[in-house]
Structure formats: C-alpha cells, structure tokens
Amino acid sequence: MKSAADADWADAAVEAVPVTKSGHQIVWQCWIGKIHDTISWADFKPYESLRMEGAWGAHESTVNLTQNEDAWCIDLALMQQTNLQSGTIRPIRRIVVLKSGVLKD
C-alpha cells in the first residue's frame, strides 16, 4: 500500500520548498562524492524534498522516487538512498538553512 508521501508527483509543477515552523528552509541532499578534494552533496528537487519532508514528519521510514529511468528507495531511518536497478547506495541528509550560507544538519 502506497503512503501519501508516495503519491505520483511526476506531473506536478510544485515550486514550494519545505520549511520549519519558524520559516527556515529545509533542504534534502544526497552524497555525490568527492570532487577536487571537496565533499559534494546535491540537492534533491523541491518536490522531492517536499515528499521526503512529509514522510519524515509523518514518521514514515521510506519514500520511493523515480528520476528519469532510475527508481530510488529513500530510507529515512538509515538516511540513505538505494537505486533499485543497480543497488547503488548513497547517504542522504536533511539540512535546515538558518540564514544565507549557514546550514545545520
């Protein structure tokens, strides 16, 4: 049975981003590796962050996302995503933007 967080958002044109009760932006990111000795994280799209934040707030453990031809299972308890075709696992994180340029895990 699919949760509300797993509803089909493929055609949604959602521009909103998740925010805390105090109005700070929430950004979900996945690890993409080291680039030129710099640790690199990539932001999920706003609608993906909204889905993950909704599941997080509802204490759901997983969210399924499809990006192009890739299907991912996002494990919110383990804070990792798994590519369902290749088995590739990457860490994810939830960041609260306190003010311009300042992030908090």
C-alpha positions as CSV (number, residue, x, y, z in Angstrom):
1,M,0.0,0.0,0.0
2,K,1.4,3.4,-1.0
3,S,1.6,6.2,1.6
4,A,0.5,9.7,0.9
5,A,4.2,10.6,0.5
6,D,4.5,8.1,-2.4
7,A,1.7,9.6,-4.5
8,D,2.5,10.1,-8.1
9,W,4.1,13.6,-8.4
10,A,5.6,13.1,-11.9
11,D,3.4,15.7,-13.5
12,A,3.3,18.1,-10.5
13,A,4.6,21.6,-11.0
14,V,5.4,22.3,-7.4
15,E,7.7,25.2,-6.7
16,A,7.3,25.3,-2.9
17,V,10.1,24.1,-0.6
18,P,9.7,22.6,2.8
19,V,10.2,24.9,5.8
20,T,10.4,24.6,9.6
21,K,7.7,26.1,11.8
22,S,9.9,29.1,12.2
23,G,10.2,29.5,8.4
24,H,13.7,28.2,7.8
25,Q,14.1,26.3,4.5
26,I,14.7,22.6,4.7
27,V,16.9,21.0,2.0
28,W,17.3,17.3,1.5
29,Q,20.6,16.3,-0.2
30,C,22.4,13.2,-1.4
31,W,26.1,12.4,-1.4
32,I,27.7,12.6,-4.9
33,G,31.3,12.0,-3.9
34,K,34.5,14.0,-3.7
35,I,35.2,16.5,-6.5
36,H,38.6,18.1,-6.4
37,D,39.1,17.1,-2.7
38,T,35.8,18.8,-1.8
39,I,33.0,16.8,-0.3
40,S,30.0,17.2,-2.6
41,W,26.3,16.9,-1.9
42,A,23.5,17.5,-4.4
43,D,20.1,19.0,-3.5
44,F,17.0,17.0,-4.3
45,K,14.4,18.8,-6.4
46,P,12.0,20.8,-4.3
47,Y,9.1,18.4,-4.9
48,E,11.3,15.5,-3.9
49,S,12.3,17.4,-0.7
50,L,8.6,18.0,0.0
51,R,7.8,14.4,-0.4
52,M,10.7,13.4,1.9
53,E,9.8,16.0,4.5
54,G,6.2,14.9,4.5
55,A,7.2,11.3,5.1
56,W,9.8,12.5,7.8
57,G,7.1,14.4,9.6
58,A,4.7,11.5,9.4
59,H,7.4,9.2,10.9
60,E,7.3,7.0,7.7
61,S,10.5,5.1,7.2
62,T,10.7,5.1,3.4
63,V,9.9,7.1,0.3
64,N,10.1,5.9,-3.3
65,L,11.3,8.3,-6.0
66,T,11.6,7.9,-9.7
67,Q,14.1,10.2,-11.6
68,N,14.1,9.7,-15.3
69,E,14.7,6.0,-15.7
70,D,16.0,5.5,-12.2
71,A,13.9,4.3,-9.3
72,W,15.2,5.0,-5.8
73,C,14.1,3.9,-2.3
74,I,14.9,6.6,0.2
75,D,15.4,5.1,3.7
76,L,14.7,7.9,6.2
77,A,15.7,5.8,9.2
78,L,19.1,4.9,7.8
79,M,19.5,8.2,5.9
80,Q,20.4,6.6,2.6
81,Q,19.0,6.1,-0.9
82,T,19.2,2.9,-2.8
83,N,19.0,2.7,-6.6
84,L,16.5,-0.2,-7.2
85,Q,18.1,-1.2,-10.5
86,S,21.8,-1.1,-9.7
87,G,21.8,-1.5,-6.0
88,T,24.0,1.7,-5.6
89,I,23.6,3.1,-2.1
90,R,24.3,6.8,-1.2
91,P,24.0,8.7,2.0
92,I,21.4,11.4,2.3
93,R,21.0,14.3,4.7
94,R,18.4,16.8,5.9
95,I,19.7,20.4,6.2
96,V,18.0,23.4,7.8
97,V,19.1,26.7,6.3
98,L,19.4,29.0,9.3
99,K,20.4,32.0,7.3
100,S,22.1,32.7,4.0
101,G,25.0,30.3,3.7
102,V,24.6,28.7,7.1
103,L,23.4,25.1,7.3
104,K,22.6,22.8,10.2
105,D,22.2,19.0,9.9
